[in-house]
């Protein structure tokens, strides 16, 4: 679908690749530890779970599901606090080959972002990014110097400094870090090209409900077909193509996720743990009547 992607400042053929590597070492792929970023670089969809339950036990069970690429631990909405985020992240990290832990921070400031990575997150979702300045702040908060301002000091982070060449390792850590900005407002849509032109943005993740509300839609829905939302999603995909940024979107369920993948989105959730639990119990209750 994509015609080109910037590599080292140049546009190159990209029939499959969806992300631009860092300009300073474009030939280096991300460490294997972040399989989600590797899949997106290869142009493959990454399917995951939206996590809102403050339960490491639930996370440990869900991490057993084969093929689940990632779990977003949502600290913006719901009861997940710093302590439960640490425990959930640890539950995911402790399962070899399990889903990659990604944290949606309440706000994209450096202290919030740093705490997510210190807990062991491999990526961060920054909500309500409305302009290029906020996008640059998000990247800066996610990256270790000299690419950013994030400090290092956590014994829990899987991408520690370790032994050997510290400079090269810092570059590898920065390459493996997944920076996801959310497009959720009419303002963000107006500034879409400026936002996605910021170096270091890996995924533009659409929040369809907030975006629908901001656009003035009467019935916001993750799978809504209002022409204004459809047009906005097309614009996001086109901007992602222009700037070599993978596009994602919050999905209602697996059917909705499959449809979005066909449209060109590559970072999609197949379920929400809290809503999925309710839906399953309702389904089984009806089956028992």
N, C-alpha and C positions, 0 to 999 in steps of 0.2 A: 504494500500500500504506500509506503513512504518512498519518495523520490530521492531525497538526499538527507544527509546528516552531517553536521559540522564535525570535522576531526582536525584538531590543531588549527582551527580557524578557517578550514576549507570545507566546502560541500562535496561529499563523496557519495557514490552509489550506496544505497541502503535498502535493499529489498526486504531485509529482515530486521536489521538493527533498529532499535527505537530510542537509544540513549546516546548522548555524546560523552565519551570519556573525557577525563580532565585534560585540559590543554597541555599541561606540563609533561605528561607522560601518556599520550594518547594510545600508544601501542599496548599498554599494560591493562589486562583485564582485572576485574575485581577479585579479591581473594575468594576462594571457594566457600569460605564461611558464610557469605551472603549469597545464597542461591537465588534469592528473588532478584537481586540486581543482575546476576548472571543471566537469568532467564529473560529479563527485559532487554538486556544488551543483545541477546540472541534473537530478539523479536518474538519471543514466546509469551503467551499469557501467563500471568501469575494469579492463581486463585486462592483466596483466603477466607478468613472468618473475622467478623467484627465482634470483638469481645467487650461486653459491658458488665459481666458478672464479676464481682470482686472475689473470685474464688480460684486459688491455685489448684485445688483439687479438680475443678471443672476443666481448667486449662490442661492439666496433666492427662485427663481422659481424652479430651478433644485432640490433643497432640498425637494420639495414636492413629488418627485417621490417615490412611495412605493417600498421598497426593495433595494434602493440604500444605500449601506453600508458605503461608504467613498467617499471623494473628495480629490484628491491631488491638492494642490494649487502650481502651478509650477513657482518658482522664478528663476530657472536656465535658462530657455528659455522663451522669450516673455516679455511683458511689465508689468508684475506684480511686483510692488515695495513694500517697507515696509508698506507704508500707505494703499495701496489697499489690501495687504495681511491681515492686521489687520481687515479691514472692511469686507472682504470676510469670514474670520474665524468667526467673530462675527455674520454674517448672518447665518452661519451653526449652531453655538452653540445655537442661539436663537430659533431654531426650535426643540421642544422636539421630541426625537425619530428620528431626521434627521440624515443625513450622518455624519460620524466622520471626522473632519477636519485634514488633514495631509499635511505638507508643504515639498515640495522639495526645499531644500536650494541651493543657488548657489555653495557653497563649504562647506565641513563638518567641519568648524572651530567652536570653542565654541561660539564666538559672534553671528554668523549666526544662529546656532542651538538654542541658548538661546532666541533670539528674536522671533523665531517661536513659542516656547513654551510659552513665555510671552504673545503672542497674543492670545493664547488659543488652539494652535494645540495639538492634542492628539498623534501625531506621526510625525516623520521626515524621509524623504527620502534623503539619502546622495549619491550624484552621484560619479561615477568614483572611487570606492573603489578598489584599485589594490593590496593591501597586508594587512597582519594582523595588522601592525602598524596603518594604516589608519582606519581599522575596530575598533581597540581599542580606537583610538581617537574619533571616532563617538559615541561609547557607553559612554565613559567618558563625552562627551559634552552633552549627553541626560539625564544623571542620576544626581540626587541630591546626595550630600555627605551622607554617605561615599562611595557609589557605583560609584560616578563620581565627576565632578568638576562644574556642572551647579549650578549657584546661583539662589536664589529665591527672588522675589521682585515685582511681577506683580499682580495688582488688577484685571486684565482681565482673567488670567488663570483660567479655570474651576476647576483645581485640586490645589486649594490653600491650605495653611497649616491648616486653620480652627481652631477649638477648640479640646481639648482632647489631647491624647498621640501623641506628635509631631513625636517621633521616629517611631512609628508604622505607622503614616500617611505618612511619607516620604517613608517608605518601600512600602506602597500601591501605592503612586504616581509613584515610580520607576517601580513597577510591571505593572502599567497600561500604561506606556510609550511604544510606539511602535517604535522600531529601525529598519529601513529598509536600507540596503546597496545595491547599484546597482552594478551588475556584467556587465561590458560593454567593456571589453578589453581582448585581448589575454593574457596580463600579469595577469589580475584577474583570468582567467581560469587556468593559471599555478599555482596560489597561492590559488586555491579554497578551499582546505581542511584547510589551515592555516587561511583563512578569516572566514570560517564558524565555526571553533573551538573556536572563540572568544566568551566568555560568554557575553550574553546580546544582541546578534544579533537575531532578531525575524524573519526577512524576507530577503531572497536573491532575489532581484528583477532584472531580466534580462532586459537590454536595447538592444533589438534585432538589431536595426539599427546600433548603435555604435559598438556593438559586431561584426556584420557582416563586417563593414568597417575595424575594427581592424584585423579580420581574413583574409582580402583580398578578400572578396566576391565582384563580379562585380555588382550585382543587390541587394543591401540591401533592406529588406522589413520586416515589423513586422510578416508577415505570410509566409515568404520565406521557400522554401523546399530544399535549398542547403544542400547536405549531411554534409558539415562541420558545418553548423549551427545546423542541426538536432542532430549531435553528441554532440555538445557543450551543447545543451539544455538537452540531456540525462545525461550528466556528472553533470550538475547543480542539476537536480532532484536526482541523486544518492548521491551526496554530501550532499544535504539537508536531505536525509534519514539517512545518516551516522551520522550526527551531530544534528539531531532533530531541524532543521530550516525549516520553511515554505518557499516555493518557489513561486515567482510571476514573471509576465512578462507583459510588455507593449503590448497591443493588438490593432489591427486595428479597430475592431468592435465587436459586440456581437457574431457573428458567430465564429470569430477567438477566442474570449474569451471562448466560450463553448468548442471548440476543445482543447484549452490549459487546461481547467479544466479536461477534459477526460484524458489528458496526465499526470496529477498529479499536475499542478500548482494550487495554492489556492488564490493568491492575483492577481486579474485581473481587468483591466478596460474594460468596455463595450463600451466606447465612449470617444472622446476628444471633449470638448465643442466647441472649435473654428472650428475644422475640421467637426464636426457633423453639425454645423450650415450651413456651406458652402454646405455640401453634401445634406442637406434637401432642401435648396433653389434650388440647381441644379435639384434635383429630381422633385420638384413641378413645376419648369420652363419647364422641359421636358414634364411633364404631361399636361401642359396648351397649348402645341403646337398643 
